[in-house]
């Protein structure tokens, strides 16, 4: 679980330059950007805040996300 203090300062790396990018925690499994819709998976309580990773899920509705997230091995 991500602490409230951390959630207060975390922002979407794709939107932060525009002073946007507020994230919401979805089922302790994803951080979802309110501005661009990127969804960053949380694995072992660590958010994977890579723009490319968040973009993988941008077209999925929150209800369609795999809980818990499973990252593809490359």
MOTAFEN-V858014 format. One record per helix or strand. SS is the DSSP state (helix for helix, strand for strand). FROM is the first residue (numbers start at 0). LEN is the number of residues. If there is no record, write none. Layout:
ss=SS from=FROM len=LEN
ss=SS from=FROM len=LEN
This chain:
ss=helix from=3 len=6
ss=strand from=10 len=1
ss=helix from=15 len=3
ss=strand from=21 len=5
ss=strand from=29 len=4
ss=strand from=38 len=5
ss=strand from=45 len=2
ss=helix from=50 len=5
ss=helix from=61 len=3
